């Protein structure tokens, strides 16, 4: 009886708090509805990964159940190793070189003095983020083809002048460098915001102890923004297997397909071009599960080593 009474009291208290803050709940309601309709409801479609071949006219439950057959077919196909390897190669290279870039840029921006110059630098570095992928890839093609600006510059150092996108060994550097150029400035916003929250008294104390700019950065600035860095890194780990297909499709050709084809482009061809809806869904589901596991692992390791985690 005591437990039932406590439960009723707790429910009544929760109801009163919700009614008291009803304006806030009303503001949150559209977000909740959005996630339910456009994020969670489509997950019902994952059931087609376990069907023979999804037919839109028959619906989700009318295409014949085949269990994990599509997963087995993918794991045993000759595409499995090459597509997974290409995905990891591109993603990990982007992570190694692309993840530190916004952090270093934010630290450099933090050292700039004056009013107009930092604003100009920020504006110039933010702008590439707003360039559409189609325009960006058109620019890359223009610059690296025979006679292009970058191509001509490379010939000064002994390059043969051939179209760089026709060489499989150059696809990865072109992809990674263009990613860094486009995302470095925009990605630094989070770290610049974290830098503004650092107590200036810490810098004053470091100056009194004789620390120069370098030691202040090393012993005050970086430790202060380390939780932000760890959080962003955990979230980035959840995207290791997610290399967007748009940029790769717009850049690769028959000469570089074997070196550039990743899981997302493979799923695109299977699902939208070949209409193998069930098989492509199975491959995409495998990709998402691996990303989810990587986030869990990165979060657990971070919580154990640094006491900073997402949950």
C-alpha positions as CSV (number, residue, x, y, z in Angstrom):
1,X,0.0,0.0,0.0
2,X,2.9,2.3,0.9
3,X,4.5,1.7,-2.5
4,X,1.2,2.4,-4.3
5,X,0.8,5.6,-2.4
6,X,4.3,6.7,-3.2
7,X,3.8,5.9,-6.9
8,X,0.6,7.9,-7.0
9,X,2.4,10.8,-5.2
10,X,5.3,10.7,-7.7
11,X,2.9,10.6,-10.7
12,X,0.9,13.5,-9.4
13,X,4.1,15.5,-8.7
14,X,5.4,14.7,-12.3
15,X,2.0,15.8,-13.7
16,X,2.2,19.1,-11.8
17,X,5.7,19.8,-13.0
18,X,4.7,19.1,-16.6
19,X,1.7,21.4,-16.3
20,X,3.8,24.1,-14.7
21,X,6.3,23.9,-17.6
22,X,3.7,23.2,-20.3
23,X,5.1,25.9,-22.6
24,X,8.5,24.1,-22.7
25,X,6.8,20.8,-23.5
26,X,4.8,22.4,-26.2
27,X,8.0,23.8,-27.7
28,X,9.6,20.3,-27.6
29,X,6.6,18.6,-29.1
30,X,7.3,19.4,-32.8
31,X,10.8,18.0,-32.4
32,X,9.5,14.8,-30.8
33,X,6.9,14.4,-33.6
34,X,9.6,15.0,-36.2
35,X,11.8,12.3,-34.8
36,X,8.9,9.8,-34.5
37,X,7.7,10.4,-38.1
38,X,11.0,10.8,-40.0
39,X,13.6,9.0,-37.9
40,X,11.9,6.1,-36.0
41,X,8.9,5.3,-38.3
42,X,11.2,4.6,-41.3
43,X,13.0,2.0,-39.2
44,X,10.1,-0.3,-39.9
45,X,11.5,-0.5,-43.4
46,X,14.5,-2.4,-42.1
47,X,12.3,-5.5,-42.2
48,X,12.8,-5.7,-46.0
49,X,16.5,-6.6,-45.3
50,X,15.1,-10.1,-44.3
51,X,12.8,-10.5,-47.3
52,X,13.5,-12.1,-50.7
53,X,13.3,-8.9,-52.7
54,X,11.0,-6.1,-51.6
55,X,8.2,-5.3,-53.9
56,X,6.5,-1.9,-53.1
57,X,3.2,-3.2,-54.4
58,X,3.2,-6.1,-51.9
59,X,4.1,-4.0,-48.9
60,X,6.6,-4.7,-46.1
61,X,5.2,-8.1,-45.2
62,X,4.3,-9.5,-48.6
63,X,7.7,-10.3,-50.2
64,X,8.7,-13.6,-48.6
65,X,10.9,-14.0,-45.5
66,X,14.5,-15.3,-46.1
67,X,16.1,-14.6,-42.8
68,X,19.8,-13.5,-43.0
69,X,20.4,-14.7,-46.5
70,X,21.2,-11.3,-47.9
71,X,23.8,-10.7,-45.1
72,X,25.4,-14.1,-45.9
73,X,25.5,-13.2,-49.6
74,X,27.2,-9.9,-48.9
75,X,29.8,-11.4,-46.5
76,X,30.7,-14.1,-49.0
77,X,30.7,-11.9,-52.1
78,X,34.0,-10.7,-53.6
79,X,32.8,-7.1,-53.0
80,X,32.8,-7.4,-49.2
81,X,36.5,-7.1,-48.5
82,X,37.2,-4.5,-51.1
83,X,34.2,-2.2,-50.2
84,X,34.8,-2.4,-46.5
85,X,38.6,-1.8,-47.0
86,X,37.9,1.2,-49.2
87,X,35.4,2.6,-46.7
88,X,37.9,2.2,-43.8
89,X,40.8,3.5,-45.8
90,X,39.0,6.7,-46.8
91,X,37.3,7.3,-43.4
92,X,40.3,6.6,-41.2
93,X,42.6,8.8,-43.4
94,X,40.0,11.6,-43.2
95,X,39.8,11.0,-39.4
96,X,43.5,11.1,-38.9
97,X,44.1,14.3,-40.9
98,X,40.7,15.9,-40.8
99,X,39.8,15.6,-37.2
100,X,42.7,17.6,-35.8
101,X,42.5,20.3,-38.4
102,X,39.6,22.3,-36.9
103,X,41.2,21.9,-33.4
104,X,44.5,23.4,-34.6
105,X,42.7,26.1,-36.6
106,X,40.7,27.1,-33.5
107,X,43.8,27.2,-31.4
108,X,45.5,29.5,-34.0
109,X,42.4,31.7,-34.2
110,X,42.5,32.0,-30.4
111,X,46.0,33.5,-30.6
112,X,45.0,36.2,-33.2
113,X,44.6,39.7,-31.9
114,X,42.6,42.6,-33.2
115,X,39.0,42.9,-34.4
116,X,38.8,42.8,-38.2
117,X,41.5,40.3,-39.1
118,X,40.1,37.4,-37.1
119,X,36.6,38.1,-38.5
120,X,37.9,38.1,-42.1
121,X,39.8,34.8,-41.5
122,X,36.7,33.2,-40.0
123,X,34.5,34.4,-42.8
124,X,36.8,33.1,-45.5
125,X,37.2,29.7,-43.9
126,X,33.5,29.3,-43.1
127,X,32.4,30.0,-46.7
128,X,33.5,26.7,-48.3
129,X,31.1,24.8,-46.0
130,X,28.2,26.4,-47.9
131,X,29.4,25.4,-51.3
132,X,27.1,22.6,-52.6
133,X,28.6,19.2,-53.2
134,X,28.0,19.4,-57.0
135,X,29.7,22.8,-57.3
136,X,32.6,21.6,-55.1
137,X,33.2,18.5,-57.2
138,X,33.0,20.6,-60.4
139,X,35.7,22.9,-59.0
140,X,37.9,19.9,-58.1
141,X,37.5,18.4,-61.6
142,X,38.4,21.8,-63.1
143,X,41.5,22.2,-60.9
144,X,43.0,18.7,-61.3
145,X,42.3,17.9,-64.9
146,X,45.0,18.3,-67.5
147,X,45.7,22.1,-67.7
148,X,44.0,22.8,-64.4
149,X,45.5,25.1,-61.8
150,X,46.6,22.4,-59.4
151,X,47.7,20.1,-62.2
152,X,49.9,22.8,-63.7
153,X,51.3,23.6,-60.3
154,X,52.2,19.9,-59.7
155,X,54.0,19.7,-63.0
156,X,56.6,22.1,-61.5
157,X,57.6,19.3,-59.2
158,X,57.8,16.6,-61.9
159,X,54.1,15.5,-62.3
160,X,53.3,14.2,-65.8
161,X,50.3,16.5,-66.3
162,X,47.7,13.7,-66.7
163,X,44.2,14.1,-65.2
164,X,44.7,13.4,-61.5
165,X,41.2,11.9,-61.1
166,X,42.2,9.2,-63.6
167,X,44.9,7.9,-61.2
168,X,43.6,5.7,-58.4
169,X,46.5,6.5,-56.1
170,X,45.6,10.2,-56.1
171,X,41.9,9.8,-55.4
172,X,42.4,9.4,-51.7
173,X,44.6,12.6,-51.2
174,X,42.2,14.6,-53.4
175,X,39.2,13.5,-51.4
176,X,40.8,14.1,-48.0
177,X,42.4,17.4,-48.8
178,X,39.2,18.8,-50.3
179,X,37.2,17.6,-47.2
180,X,39.6,19.4,-44.9
181,X,39.4,22.6,-47.0
182,X,35.6,22.5,-47.0
183,X,35.0,21.6,-43.4
184,X,37.9,22.9,-41.3
185,X,36.6,26.4,-40.7
186,X,33.0,25.3,-40.0
187,X,34.2,22.5,-37.7
188,X,36.2,24.9,-35.6
189,X,33.1,26.7,-34.4
190,X,32.5,24.2,-31.6
191,X,36.1,24.5,-30.4
192,X,36.1,28.3,-30.6
193,X,32.9,28.3,-28.4
194,X,34.7,26.0,-25.9
195,X,37.7,28.4,-25.9
196,X,35.5,31.3,-24.9
197,X,34.4,29.5,-21.7
198,X,38.0,29.2,-20.3
199,X,38.5,31.3,-17.2
200,X,41.0,34.0,-18.0
201,X,42.4,33.8,-14.4
202,X,44.0,30.5,-15.4
203,X,46.0,32.3,-18.1
204,X,47.0,35.1,-15.6
205,X,48.1,32.4,-13.1
206,X,50.2,30.7,-15.9
207,X,51.8,34.0,-16.8
208,X,52.8,34.6,-13.1
209,X,54.4,31.2,-13.1
210,X,56.4,32.2,-16.2
211,X,54.6,30.3,-18.8
212,X,54.8,31.6,-22.4
213,X,52.2,31.3,-25.1
214,X,53.1,27.8,-26.0
215,X,53.0,26.5,-22.5
216,X,49.7,28.3,-21.8
217,X,48.3,26.5,-24.8
218,X,49.7,23.2,-23.7
219,X,48.8,23.3,-20.0
220,X,45.7,25.5,-19.9
221,X,43.9,25.7,-23.3
222,X,44.1,22.1,-24.5
223,X,43.1,20.6,-21.1
224,X,40.2,23.0,-20.9
225,X,38.7,22.0,-24.2
226,X,39.7,18.3,-23.9
227,X,36.1,17.2,-22.9
228,X,34.8,18.9,-26.1
229,X,37.5,17.2,-28.2
230,X,36.7,13.8,-26.6
231,X,32.9,14.2,-27.2
232,X,33.4,15.2,-30.8
233,X,35.8,12.3,-31.3
234,X,33.3,9.8,-29.9
235,X,30.6,11.1,-32.3
236,X,33.1,11.0,-35.2
237,X,33.8,7.3,-34.4
238,X,30.1,6.6,-35.1
239,X,30.6,7.8,-38.7
240,X,33.7,5.7,-39.5
241,X,31.7,3.4,-41.8
242,X,29.7,6.2,-43.2
243,X,31.5,7.7,-46.2
244,X,29.0,9.8,-48.1
245,X,28.2,8.5,-51.6
246,X,27.5,11.9,-53.3
247,X,31.1,13.2,-53.4
248,X,32.6,9.9,-54.5
249,X,30.0,9.3,-57.3
250,X,30.7,12.8,-58.6
251,X,34.5,12.3,-58.6
252,X,35.2,8.7,-59.5
253,X,35.3,7.1,-62.9
254,X,36.0,3.7,-64.3
255,X,39.8,4.2,-63.8
256,X,39.4,4.8,-60.0
257,X,36.3,2.8,-59.2
258,X,38.1,-0.1,-57.5
259,X,40.0,2.3,-55.3
260,X,37.1,4.6,-54.5
261,X,34.0,2.4,-54.4
262,X,32.7,2.3,-50.8
263,X,29.8,0.7,-49.0
264,X,27.5,3.7,-49.5
265,X,28.1,3.9,-53.3
266,X,27.7,0.1,-53.5
267,X,24.3,0.4,-51.7
268,X,23.4,3.3,-54.0
269,X,24.0,1.1,-57.1
270,X,22.2,-1.9,-55.7
271,X,19.2,-0.1,-54.4
272,X,18.5,2.8,-56.8
273,X,20.1,1.6,-60.0
274,X,19.6,-2.2,-59.8
275,X,16.5,-2.1,-57.7
276,X,17.8,-4.8,-55.3
277,X,16.0,-3.2,-52.4
278,X,16.2,-6.0,-49.9
279,X,19.9,-6.8,-50.5
280,X,20.9,-3.1,-50.4
281,X,18.9,-2.6,-47.2
282,X,20.8,-5.5,-45.6
283,X,24.2,-4.0,-46.6
284,X,23.1,-0.6,-45.2
285,X,21.9,-2.2,-42.0
286,X,25.2,-4.0,-41.5
287,X,26.9,-0.6,-42.0
288,X,24.7,1.1,-39.4
289,X,25.2,-1.7,-36.8
290,X,29.0,-1.4,-37.1
291,X,28.8,2.3,-36.6
292,X,26.6,1.9,-33.5
293,X,29.0,-0.7,-32.1
294,X,31.9,1.7,-32.7
295,X,30.1,4.5,-30.8
296,X,29.5,2.2,-27.9
297,X,33.1,1.1,-27.8
298,X,34.5,4.6,-28.1
299,X,32.2,5.9,-25.4
300,X,33.2,3.1,-23.0
301,X,36.9,3.6,-23.6
302,X,36.6,7.3,-23.2
303,X,34.6,7.0,-19.9
304,X,37.3,4.6,-18.5
305,X,40.3,6.7,-19.6
306,X,39.1,10.3,-19.3
307,X,35.8,10.2,-17.4
308,X,34.2,12.1,-20.3
309,X,31.5,10.3,-22.3
310,X,28.2,10.8,-24.0
311,X,26.3,8.9,-21.4
